[in-house]
């Protein structure tokens, strides 16, 4: 997978001065992954590296968000917050 870098500030005990637990919930997907998964479902045999190379010409790749992202984020927010609240007692 192609790495694009992360320009956000680090959230850690070193930067915030308090212990930190981080949860990552994926909300986007690159187009190459969608193509690879679709071709695999169709039993098309082609190397993932070749697909990524062709789709990333000139360092350009689409990043896709599902159309129901707002609903997905609201659901995940509820799941994570309920889980944290239940774990605390």
Biopython code that builds the backbone (N, CA, C, O; Angstrom):
import numpy as np
from Bio.PDB.StructureBuilder import StructureBuilder

atoms = [
    (1, "UNK", "N", (0.842, -1.180, 0.000)),
    (1, "UNK", "CA", (0.000, 0.000, 0.000)),
    (1, "UNK", "C", (0.887, 1.244, 0.000)),
    (1, "UNK", "O", (1.964, 1.252, 0.596)),
    (2, "UNK", "N", (0.436, 2.257, -0.653)),
    (2, "UNK", "CA", (1.212, 3.490, -0.779)),
    (2, "UNK", "C", (1.008, 4.340, 0.469)),
    (2, "UNK", "O", (-0.124, 4.548, 0.905)),
    (3, "UNK", "N", (2.086, 4.822, 1.035)),
    (3, "UNK", "CA", (2.026, 5.686, 2.213)),
    (3, "UNK", "C", (2.052, 7.137, 1.769)),
    (3, "UNK", "O", (2.903, 7.521, 0.967)),
    (4, "UNK", "N", (1.133, 7.953, 2.277)),
    (4, "UNK", "CA", (1.076, 9.352, 1.898)),
    (4, "UNK", "C", (1.574, 10.278, 2.995)),
    (4, "UNK", "O", (1.666, 11.488, 2.785)),
    (5, "UNK", "N", (1.893, 9.739, 4.148)),
    (5, "UNK", "CA", (2.385, 10.564, 5.232)),
    (5, "UNK", "C", (1.269, 11.060, 6.126)),
    (5, "UNK", "O", (0.090, 10.985, 5.782)),
    (6, "UNK", "N", (1.662, 11.562, 7.270)),
    (6, "UNK", "CA", (0.704, 12.020, 8.265)),
    (6, "UNK", "C", (1.176, 13.371, 8.758)),
    (6, "UNK", "O", (2.231, 13.472, 9.384)),
    (7, "UNK", "N", (0.412, 14.399, 8.486)),
    (7, "UNK", "CA", (0.837, 15.748, 8.865)),
    (7, "UNK", "C", (0.240, 16.198, 10.200)),
    (7, "UNK", "O", (0.418, 17.348, 10.600)),
    (8, "UNK", "N", (-0.462, 15.305, 10.885)),
    (8, "UNK", "CA", (-1.086, 15.664, 12.162)),
    (8, "UNK", "C", (-0.082, 15.553, 13.305)),
    (8, "UNK", "O", (0.883, 14.792, 13.234)),
    (9, "UNK", "N", (-0.328, 16.321, 14.349)),
    (9, "UNK", "CA", (0.519, 16.270, 15.534)),
    (9, "UNK", "C", (0.320, 14.942, 16.261)),
    (9, "UNK", "O", (-0.776, 14.382, 16.255)),
    (10, "UNK", "N", (1.366, 14.452, 16.872)),
    (10, "UNK", "CA", (1.303, 13.218, 17.641)),
    (10, "UNK", "C", (0.496, 13.441, 18.922)),
    (10, "UNK", "O", (0.662, 14.449, 19.609)),
    (11, "UNK", "N", (-0.371, 12.492, 19.225)),
    (11, "UNK", "CA", (-1.097, 12.497, 20.496)),
    (11, "UNK", "C", (-0.517, 11.382, 21.343)),
    (11, "UNK", "O", (-0.791, 10.206, 21.101)),
    (12, "UNK", "N", (0.287, 11.744, 22.340)),
    (12, "UNK", "CA", (0.950, 10.743, 23.172)),
    (12, "UNK", "C", (1.186, 11.319, 24.559)),
    (12, "UNK", "O", (0.976, 12.507, 24.801)),
    (13, "UNK", "N", (1.620, 10.462, 25.454)),
    (13, "UNK", "CA", (1.933, 10.927, 26.807)),
    (13, "UNK", "C", (3.056, 11.969, 26.767)),
    (13, "UNK", "O", (3.069, 12.911, 27.559)),
    (14, "UNK", "N", (3.994, 11.787, 25.835)),
    (14, "UNK", "CA", (5.097, 12.732, 25.722)),
    (14, "UNK", "C", (4.612, 14.126, 25.303)),
    (14, "UNK", "O", (5.111, 15.135, 25.801)),
    (15, "UNK", "N", (3.651, 14.175, 24.399)),
    (15, "UNK", "CA", (3.190, 15.482, 23.914)),
    (15, "UNK", "C", (2.078, 16.086, 24.761)),
    (15, "UNK", "O", (1.931, 17.308, 24.806)),
    (16, "UNK", "N", (1.285, 15.238, 25.441)),
    (16, "UNK", "CA", (0.154, 15.743, 26.219)),
    (16, "UNK", "C", (0.395, 15.761, 27.724)),
    (16, "UNK", "O", (-0.292, 16.472, 28.457)),
    (17, "UNK", "N", (1.377, 14.973, 28.188)),
    (17, "UNK", "CA", (1.688, 14.946, 29.610)),
    (17, "UNK", "C", (0.776, 14.039, 30.428)),
    (17, "UNK", "O", (0.868, 14.030, 31.656)),
    (18, "UNK", "N", (-0.093, 13.285, 29.785)),
    (18, "UNK", "CA", (-0.971, 12.332, 30.469)),
    (18, "UNK", "C", (-1.006, 11.045, 29.637)),
    (18, "UNK", "O", (-0.754, 11.078, 28.432)),
    (19, "UNK", "N", (-1.320, 9.905, 30.282)),
    (19, "UNK", "CA", (-1.407, 8.658, 29.511)),
    (19, "UNK", "C", (-2.476, 8.762, 28.415)),
    (19, "UNK", "O", (-3.515, 9.396, 28.601)),
    (20, "UNK", "N", (-2.200, 8.133, 27.283)),
    (20, "UNK", "CA", (-3.086, 8.212, 26.123)),
    (20, "UNK", "C", (-3.360, 6.808, 25.594)),
    (20, "UNK", "O", (-2.451, 5.988, 25.466)),
    (21, "UNK", "N", (-4.623, 6.548, 25.291)),
    (21, "UNK", "CA", (-5.010, 5.338, 24.570)),
    (21, "UNK", "C", (-5.646, 5.817, 23.270)),
    (21, "UNK", "O", (-6.564, 6.636, 23.288)),
    (22, "UNK", "N", (-5.165, 5.313, 22.158)),
    (22, "UNK", "CA", (-5.677, 5.754, 20.860)),
    (22, "UNK", "C", (-6.436, 4.629, 20.175)),
    (22, "UNK", "O", (-6.012, 3.474, 20.197)),
    (23, "UNK", "N", (-7.555, 4.980, 19.572)),
    (23, "UNK", "CA", (-8.338, 4.043, 18.776)),
    (23, "UNK", "C", (-8.411, 4.577, 17.356)),
    (23, "UNK", "O", (-8.718, 5.750, 17.142)),
    (24, "UNK", "N", (-8.133, 3.734, 16.407)),
    (24, "UNK", "CA", (-8.247, 4.149, 15.014)),
    (24, "UNK", "C", (-9.422, 3.457, 14.354)),
    (24, "UNK", "O", (-9.517, 2.230, 14.365)),
    (25, "UNK", "N", (-10.304, 4.237, 13.785)),
    (25, "UNK", "CA", (-11.452, 3.684, 13.078)),
    (25, "UNK", "C", (-11.331, 4.124, 11.625)),
    (25, "UNK", "O", (-11.449, 5.313, 11.326)),
    (26, "UNK", "N", (-11.096, 3.175, 10.719)),
    (26, "UNK", "CA", (-10.912, 3.551, 9.321)),
    (26, "UNK", "C", (-12.189, 4.151, 8.735)),
    (26, "UNK", "O", (-13.277, 3.599, 8.901)),
    (27, "UNK", "N", (-12.050, 5.265, 8.060)),
    (27, "UNK", "CA", (-13.200, 5.937, 7.460)),
    (27, "UNK", "C", (-13.003, 6.185, 5.972)),
    (27, "UNK", "O", (-13.929, 6.640, 5.300)),
    (28, "UNK", "N", (-11.826, 5.897, 5.447)),
    (28, "UNK", "CA", (-11.555, 6.070, 4.021)),
    (28, "UNK", "C", (-10.829, 4.839, 3.496)),
    (28, "UNK", "O", (-10.273, 4.048, 4.258)),
    (29, "UNK", "N", (-10.847, 4.701, 2.185)),
    (29, "UNK", "CA", (-10.205, 3.581, 1.526)),
    (29, "UNK", "C", (-9.621, 4.085, 0.222)),
    (29, "UNK", "O", (-10.248, 4.887, -0.470)),
    (30, "UNK", "N", (-8.426, 3.623, -0.122)),
    (30, "UNK", "CA", (-7.884, 4.066, -1.404)),
    (30, "UNK", "C", (-8.456, 3.217, -2.535)),
    (30, "UNK", "O", (-8.777, 2.044, -2.341)),
    (31, "UNK", "N", (-8.578, 3.809, -3.700)),
    (31, "UNK", "CA", (-9.222, 3.157, -4.842)),
    (31, "UNK", "C", (-8.498, 1.880, -5.257)),
    (31, "UNK", "O", (-9.138, 0.930, -5.707)),
    (32, "UNK", "N", (-7.193, 1.845, -5.113)),
    (32, "UNK", "CA", (-6.442, 0.636, -5.488)),
    (32, "UNK", "C", (-6.906, -0.564, -4.674)),
    (32, "UNK", "O", (-7.007, -1.667, -5.211)),
    (33, "UNK", "N", (-7.187, -0.373, -3.402)),
    (33, "UNK", "CA", (-7.665, -1.469, -2.560)),
    (33, "UNK", "C", (-9.023, -1.965, -3.038)),
    (33, "UNK", "O", (-9.273, -3.171, -3.053)),
    (34, "UNK", "N", (-9.904, -1.044, -3.431)),
    (34, "UNK", "CA", (-11.216, -1.433, -3.943)),
    (34, "UNK", "C", (-11.048, -2.262, -5.218)),
    (34, "UNK", "O", (-11.709, -3.288, -5.382)),
    (35, "UNK", "N", (-10.174, -1.826, -6.114)),
    (35, "UNK", "CA", (-9.947, -2.547, -7.363)),
    (35, "UNK", "C", (-9.372, -3.929, -7.082)),
    (35, "UNK", "O", (-9.825, -4.916, -7.660)),
    (36, "UNK", "N", (-8.382, -4.010, -6.203)),
    (36, "UNK", "CA", (-7.759, -5.294, -5.862)),
    (36, "UNK", "C", (-8.797, -6.253, -5.292)),
    (36, "UNK", "O", (-8.866, -7.409, -5.709)),
    (37, "UNK", "N", (-9.603, -5.786, -4.346)),
    (37, "UNK", "CA", (-10.614, -6.648, -3.736)),
    (37, "UNK", "C", (-11.663, -7.092, -4.748)),
    (37, "UNK", "O", (-12.100, -8.243, -4.725)),
    (38, "UNK", "N", (-12.068, -6.190, -5.630)),
    (38, "UNK", "CA", (-13.065, -6.535, -6.651)),
    (38, "UNK", "C", (-12.516, -7.567, -7.627)),
    (38, "UNK", "O", (-13.204, -8.529, -7.967)),
    (39, "UNK", "N", (-11.283, -7.373, -8.076)),
    (39, "UNK", "CA", (-10.684, -8.342, -8.996)),
    (39, "UNK", "C", (-10.512, -9.703, -8.334)),
    (39, "UNK", "O", (-10.699, -10.735, -8.977)),
    (40, "UNK", "N", (-10.158, -9.711, -7.059)),
    (40, "UNK", "CA", (-10.042, -10.981, -6.334)),
    (40, "UNK", "C", (-11.384, -11.694, -6.269)),
    (40, "UNK", "O", (-11.448, -12.911, -6.439)),
    (41, "UNK", "N", (-12.467, -10.939, -6.021)),
    (41, "UNK", "CA", (-13.808, -11.534, -5.983)),
    (41, "UNK", "C", (-14.203, -12.115, -7.336)),
    (41, "UNK", "O", (-14.962, -13.082, -7.401)),
    (42, "UNK", "N", (-13.693, -11.530, -8.410)),
    (42, "UNK", "CA", (-14.001, -11.984, -9.768)),
    (42, "UNK", "C", (-13.004, -13.037, -10.253)),
    (42, "UNK", "O", (-13.029, -13.433, -11.418)),
    (43, "UNK", "N", (-12.135, -13.483, -9.361)),
    (43, "UNK", "CA", (-11.106, -14.483, -9.689)),
    (43, "UNK", "C", (-10.190, -14.053, -10.826)),
    (43, "UNK", "O", (-9.717, -14.891, -11.594)),
    (44, "UNK", "N", (-9.934, -12.744, -10.937)),
    (44, "UNK", "CA", (-8.989, -12.225, -11.922)),
    (44, "UNK", "C", (-7.598, -12.290, -11.298)),
    (44, "UNK", "O", (-7.387, -11.812, -10.183)),
    (45, "UNK", "N", (-6.670, -12.873, -12.010)),
    (45, "UNK", "CA", (-5.317, -13.038, -11.477)),
    (45, "UNK", "C", (-4.429, -11.935, -12.045)),
    (45, "UNK", "O", (-4.134, -11.913, -13.240)),
    (46, "UNK", "N", (-4.012, -11.031, -11.180)),
    (46, "UNK", "CA", (-3.105, -9.940, -11.529)),
    (46, "UNK", "C", (-2.405, -9.539, -10.235)),
    (46, "UNK", "O", (-3.003, -9.607, -9.161)),
    (47, "UNK", "N", (-1.164, -9.129, -10.326)),
    (47, "UNK", "CA", (-0.429, -8.813, -9.108)),
    (47, "UNK", "C", (-0.916, -7.491, -8.498)),
    (47, "UNK", "O", (-1.199, -6.525, -9.206)),
    (48, "UNK", "N", (-1.002, -7.481, -7.181)),
    (48, "UNK", "CA", (-1.409, -6.259, -6.470)),
    (48, "UNK", "C", (-0.446, -5.122, -6.765)),
    (48, "UNK", "O", (-0.868, -3.975, -6.916)),
    (49, "UNK", "N", (0.851, -5.428, -6.848)),
    (49, "UNK", "CA", (1.840, -4.385, -7.133)),
    (49, "UNK", "C", (1.593, -3.740, -8.484)),
    (49, "UNK", "O", (1.760, -2.530, -8.636)),
    (50, "UNK", "N", (1.192, -4.548, -9.479)),
    (50, "UNK", "CA", (0.927, -4.010, -10.815)),
    (50, "UNK", "C", (-0.298, -3.079, -10.788)),
    (50, "UNK", "O", (-0.295, -2.025, -11.424)),
    (51, "UNK", "N", (-1.322, -3.468, -10.062)),
    (51, "UNK", "CA", (-2.518, -2.624, -9.946)),
    (51, "UNK", "C", (-2.163, -1.310, -9.269)),
    (51, "UNK", "O", (-2.530, -0.237, -9.749)),
    (52, "UNK", "N", (-1.454, -1.396, -8.160)),
    (52, "UNK", "CA", (-1.070, -0.191, -7.418)),
    (52, "UNK", "C", (-0.209, 0.714, -8.294)),
    (52, "UNK", "O", (-0.397, 1.931, -8.308)),
    (53, "UNK", "N", (0.729, 0.123, -9.020)),
    (53, "UNK", "CA", (1.602, 0.916, -9.893)),
    (53, "UNK", "C", (0.792, 1.648, -10.958)),
    (53, "UNK", "O", (1.019, 2.833, -11.202)),
    (54, "UNK", "N", (-0.147, 0.954, -11.590)),
    (54, "UNK", "CA", (-0.950, 1.573, -12.651)),
    (54, "UNK", "C", (-1.893, 2.641, -12.098)),
    (54, "UNK", "O", (-2.119, 3.661, -12.748)),
    (55, "UNK", "N", (-2.436, 2.419, -10.923)),
    (55, "UNK", "CA", (-3.393, 3.373, -10.359)),
    (55, "UNK", "C", (-2.712, 4.570, -9.717)),
    (55, "UNK", "O", (-3.344, 5.606, -9.511)),
    (56, "UNK", "N", (-1.448, 4.442, -9.403)),
    (56, "UNK", "CA", (-0.732, 5.531, -8.745)),
    (56, "UNK", "C", (0.200, 6.262, -9.689)),
    (56, "UNK", "O", (1.229, 6.787, -9.262)),
    (57, "UNK", "N", (-0.148, 6.304, -10.974)),
    (57, "UNK", "CA", (0.669, 7.052, -11.922)),
    (57, "UNK", "C", (0.748, 8.507, -11.476)),
    (57, "UNK", "O", (-0.262, 9.089, -11.080)),
    (58, "UNK", "N", (1.907, 9.083, -11.536)),
    (58, "UNK", "CA", (2.133, 10.472, -11.115)),
    (58, "UNK", "C", (1.768, 10.706, -9.646)),
    (58, "UNK", "O", (1.356, 11.804, -9.272)),
    (59, "UNK", "N", (1.921, 9.670, -8.818)),
    (59, "UNK", "CA", (1.616, 9.767, -7.377)),
    (59, "UNK", "C", (0.190, 10.246, -7.121)),
    (59, "UNK", "O", (-0.045, 11.027, -6.199)),
    (60, "UNK", "N", (-0.753, 9.788, -7.922)),
    (60, "UNK", "CA", (-2.145, 10.204, -7.793)),
    (60, "UNK", "C", (-3.000, 8.979, -7.522)),
    (60, "UNK", "O", (-2.912, 7.984, -8.242)),
    (61, "UNK", "N", (-3.824, 9.046, -6.491)),
    (61, "UNK", "CA", (-4.726, 7.954, -6.175)),
    (61, "UNK", "C", (-5.981, 8.545, -5.549)),
    (61, "UNK", "O", (-5.914, 9.517, -4.796)),
    (62, "UNK", "N", (-7.107, 7.959, -5.863)),
    (62, "UNK", "CA", (-8.358, 8.390, -5.261)),
    (62, "UNK", "C", (-8.481, 7.827, -3.858)),
    (62, "UNK", "O", (-8.118, 6.679, -3.604)),
    (63, "UNK", "N", (-8.992, 8.637, -2.957)),
    (63, "UNK", "CA", (-9.349, 8.189, -1.618)),
    (63, "UNK", "C", (-10.867, 8.258, -1.552)),
    (63, "UNK", "O", (-11.463, 9.283, -1.884)),
    (64, "UNK", "N", (-11.487, 7.172, -1.125)),
    (64, "UNK", "CA", (-12.933, 7.042, -1.196)),
    (64, "UNK", "C", (-13.517, 6.968, 0.211)),
    (64, "UNK", "O", (-12.977, 6.307, 1.098)),
    (65, "UNK", "N", (-14.632, 7.662, 0.385)),
    (65, "UNK", "CA", (-15.410, 7.599, 1.622)),
    (65, "UNK", "C", (-16.788, 7.073, 1.264)),
    (65, "UNK", "O", (-17.383, 7.533, 0.289)),
    (66, "UNK", "N", (-17.313, 6.120, 2.028)),
    (66, "UNK", "CA", (-18.651, 5.623, 1.710)),
    (66, "UNK", "C", (-19.700, 6.727, 1.838)),
    (66, "UNK", "O", (-19.551, 7.635, 2.657)),
    (67, "UNK", "N", (-20.760, 6.652, 1.030)),
    (67, "UNK", "CA", (-21.786, 7.690, 1.066)),
    (67, "UNK", "C", (-22.506, 7.745, 2.407)),
    (67, "UNK", "O", (-23.053, 8.787, 2.767)),
    (68, "UNK", "N", (-22.517, 6.653, 3.146)),
    (68, "UNK", "CA", (-23.180, 6.634, 4.444)),
    (68, "UNK", "C", (-22.204, 6.902, 5.600)),
    (68, "UNK", "O", (-22.423, 6.441, 6.720)),
    (69, "UNK", "N", (-21.127, 7.649, 5.322)),
    (69, "UNK", "CA", (-20.082, 7.879, 6.322)),
    (69, "UNK", "C", (-20.603, 8.551, 7.586)),
    (69, "UNK", "O", (-20.166, 8.211, 8.685)),
    (70, "UNK", "N", (-21.532, 9.502, 7.452)),
    (70, "UNK", "CA", (-22.056, 10.179, 8.642)),
    (70, "UNK", "C", (-22.732, 9.192, 9.581)),
    (70, "UNK", "O", (-22.537, 9.250, 10.795)),
    (71, "UNK", "N", (-23.515, 8.299, 9.028)),
    (71, "UNK", "CA", (-24.194, 7.285, 9.832)),
    (71, "UNK", "C", (-23.185, 6.313, 10.445)),
    (71, "UNK", "O", (-23.310, 5.940, 11.612)),
    (72, "UNK", "N", (-22.188, 5.906, 9.662)),
    (72, "UNK", "CA", (-21.161, 4.995, 10.171)),
    (72, "UNK", "C", (-20.387, 5.622, 11.327)),
    (72, "UNK", "O", (-20.110, 4.955, 12.324)),
    (73, "UNK", "N", (-20.038, 6.893, 11.200)),
    (73, "UNK", "CA", (-19.298, 7.567, 12.271)),
    (73, "UNK", "C", (-20.164, 7.689, 13.513)),
    (73, "UNK", "O", (-19.681, 7.476, 14.625)),
    (74, "UNK", "N", (-21.430, 8.027, 13.344)),
    (74, "UNK", "CA", (-22.330, 8.117, 14.503)),
    (74, "UNK", "C", (-22.444, 6.761, 15.204)),
    (74, "UNK", "O", (-22.397, 6.692, 16.432)),
    (75, "UNK", "N", (-22.594, 5.681, 14.423)),
    (75, "UNK", "CA", (-22.675, 4.340, 15.015)),
    (75, "UNK", "C", (-21.390, 3.973, 15.747)),
    (75, "UNK", "O", (-21.440, 3.458, 16.864)),
    (76, "UNK", "N", (-20.242, 4.231, 15.130)),
    (76, "UNK", "CA", (-18.966, 3.891, 15.771)),
    (76, "UNK", "C", (-18.736, 4.738, 17.015)),
    (76, "UNK", "O", (-18.173, 4.256, 17.998)),
    (77, "UNK", "N", (-19.167, 5.997, 16.982)),
    (77, "UNK", "CA", (-19.058, 6.861, 18.157)),
    (77, "UNK", "C", (-19.828, 6.251, 19.317)),
    (77, "UNK", "O", (-19.333, 6.200, 20.443)),
    (78, "UNK", "N", (-21.037, 5.789, 19.038)),
    (78, "UNK", "CA", (-21.862, 5.173, 20.085)),
    (78, "UNK", "C", (-21.239, 3.882, 20.603)),
    (78, "UNK", "O", (-21.230, 3.636, 21.809)),
    (79, "UNK", "N", (-20.720, 3.062, 19.703)),
    (79, "UNK", "CA", (-20.104, 1.800, 20.115)),
    (79, "UNK", "C", (-18.882, 2.050, 20.992)),
    (79, "UNK", "O", (-18.731, 1.426, 22.042)),
    (80, "UNK", "N", (-18.004, 2.967, 20.561)),
    (80, "UNK", "CA", (-16.779, 3.231, 21.320)),
    (80, "UNK", "C", (-17.121, 3.893, 22.660)),
    (80, "UNK", "O", (-16.581, 3.493, 23.691)),
    (81, "UNK", "N", (-17.997, 4.886, 22.666)),
    (81, "UNK", "CA", (-18.310, 5.562, 23.928)),
    (81, "UNK", "C", (-19.031, 4.628, 24.888)),
    (81, "UNK", "O", (-18.743, 4.649, 26.085)),
    (82, "UNK", "N", (-19.965, 3.803, 24.400)),
    (82, "UNK", "CA", (-20.640, 2.831, 25.271)),
    (82, "UNK", "C", (-19.647, 1.829, 25.833)),
    (82, "UNK", "O", (-19.739, 1.456, 27.003)),
    (83, "UNK", "N", (-18.695, 1.385, 25.012)),
    (83, "UNK", "CA", (-17.686, 0.428, 25.470)),
    (83, "UNK", "C", (-16.815, 1.021, 26.561)),
    (83, "UNK", "O", (-16.526, 0.365, 27.561)),
    (84, "UNK", "N", (-16.397, 2.264, 26.365)),
    (84, "UNK", "CA", (-15.570, 2.920, 27.388)),
    (84, "UNK", "C", (-16.384, 3.101, 28.672)),
    (84, "UNK", "O", (-15.891, 2.792, 29.756)),
    (85, "UNK", "N", (-17.605, 3.590, 28.570)),
    (85, "UNK", "CA", (-18.444, 3.776, 29.750)),
    (85, "UNK", "C", (-18.719, 2.471, 30.471)),
    (85, "UNK", "O", (-18.699, 2.439, 31.701)),
    (86, "UNK", "N", (-18.977, 1.389, 29.740)),
    (86, "UNK", "CA", (-19.222, 0.082, 30.367)),
    (86, "UNK", "C", (-17.967, -0.452, 31.054)),
    (86, "UNK", "O", (-18.058, -1.099, 32.098)),
    (87, "UNK", "N", (-16.818, -0.190, 30.487)),
    (87, "UNK", "CA", (-15.581, -0.695, 31.083)),
    (87, "UNK", "C", (-15.224, 0.047, 32.382)),
    (87, "UNK", "O", (-14.529, -0.492, 33.244)),
    (88, "UNK", "N", (-15.704, 1.280, 32.506)),
    (88, "UNK", "CA", (-15.401, 2.054, 33.702)),
    (88, "UNK", "C", (-16.365, 1.770, 34.850)),
    (88, "UNK", "O", (-16.148, 2.230, 35.971)),
    (89, "UNK", "N", (-17.398, 1.033, 34.585)),
    (89, "UNK", "CA", (-18.226, 0.610, 35.696)),
    (89, "UNK", "C", (-19.611, 1.031, 35.617)),
    (89, "UNK", "O", (-20.401, 0.724, 36.510)),
]
sb = StructureBuilder()
sb.init_structure("model")
sb.init_model(0)
sb.init_chain("A")
sb.init_seg("    ")
for serial, (resi, resn, name, xyz) in enumerate(atoms, 1):
    if name == "N":
        sb.init_residue(resn, " ", resi, " ")
    sb.init_atom(name, np.array(xyz, "f"), 0.0, 1.0, " ", f" {name:<3s}", serial, name[0])
structure = sb.get_structure()
